[in-house]
């Protein structure tokens, strides 16, 4: 259901069933954001964030924890290891979308929300999609950020 909600709003999603799969998906093009549960088969969300923040190429990827662990000490620990936001279950899809958008906006402070369209080249900074004459292009986030700040 979560992927469906995000995809309906124009986000491209990649889903990992367990810790090892999630680690293996950390390759270029890097995700614009990681939405992560605390409890993962084969590992923890906390250890995943530590791994992410330890690596130079992935340390700036924003992370949002979405978890049933709602105790204050859990929230504090998640934020202290590097989560940019912490949402507890159950959650409102509208609130989740607003929080994800805010985290992405903070990670790209110079970006605009307006679609840029120049002679058939279309750049959507919100969904991070680029098309040329209605054909999708695959661009890594640093390239996209460079284009939006020109």
N, C-alpha and C positions, 0 to 999 in steps of 0.2 A: 504494500500500500504506500509506503514512504517513497519508493522510487516513482510510482505512478503520480503522486502528488507533485513531486519535483519536476518530472518530465512534462506534466501538463502546464507547468509554468515556464517551460523553455530550457530547463536545466538538463544537461547530459549527465547520466549517472553510470557509475561502475560499482557493482556490488561484490563484496568479498564475504565468503561464508565463514572464514576463520582467520586467525592471526597470521598464519604463514602465507595465505593467499593475499591478505591485505599488504603484507610486506613486499611480496613479489610484484604487486601492482604499482609500487612506488618507482616508476621509471618515466622517462620523458615520453610524451608530454606529461608533465606533472599535473595532478589535479589542482583546481583552483581553491578547493576546500576539502577537508576530510570531516565527515560526519561519523562519529564513532561511539560505540557502546563501551561501557566499562568492562563488561563481562563478555569475552570473546572465547570461542572454542580454541584451545591451544595457547592462550596468552591473555593478557589484560590490556584494556585501553590505555592504562597508565604506562605500561611498558612500551606500547606502540608509540605513544607521544614522545617518550624518552628517546626511542630509536629515531623518530622523525626529527626531533630537535638536535640530535647529536650529529646528523649528517648535514654537511654544508649545503648540498643541493636541495634539501627538503626542509630545512629549519624554518623557512619563512612561510611555509604552507599553513594557512589558518586551519585550526581544529575546533570543532564544536562537539562536545560530548552530549549524547542523548541517551539517558540511562535511567533505570529505576532506582538507582542509589541516590537518595535525596537527603541524606544526613548532611549537616553543615560541614563536618570534617571531610566527607567525601567530595563535596563541592570545592572546598578550599584546596584539597590535595590535587584535584583535577586542574584547577586554575593555576596552582603553583607549578605544576610540571609543564605547563605550556598551553593548556586549552584556552582558546580565545572566548569561549562562552560555554555554559553548562546548563542544559535543559533537562528537567526531570519528567519521567513518564508518570501518568498520562500527560500528553501535551496537545495543544491546539495546533492543527496544521497551519492556520493563518499566522499564529505567533511564531512557529518554527520558520516559515518562509520569511517573515519580517526580520527575524534574528539572523538567518543565513545571509540575507541581503545586506544587513548592517555589517556583519563580519567581513563580507567580501568588499564592501565599500571602504571599510577601515583599512583593509589590506592593500587597497588601490586608491589612496587618497586623492590622486590627481585625475582619476577617471571621471567621465561624465556618464549620465544615464541615457543620453540621447543617442539614437542610432546615427552613425556616420555613413553617408552614402555619397560616393564620388565615382562618377562614370562607370556604374555597374559593380563597383567594389563596395560591399556593404559590411559594416562592422557594428555588432551589437555588444556594447561593453557590459550589459547586465547579464546576458546569457553566455557571453564569451564565444559567440559564433561569428565566423567570417565567411562571406560568400562572394564569389565573383560570377556575375551574370547568373545568379540563382543557383550556382554550384557550390556546395560546401567545401571550404578549405580547412586543412588540418594545420593549426598554428599552436605552438607552445605559448604558455601564458606570458613569458618575458617578451616575446615578439609582439603579442597582442598589446601588452602594456606600452611598449615602445610606440606602436601605431596610434594608440589613443592619446598619447602625450605630445604628439607632433603638432 
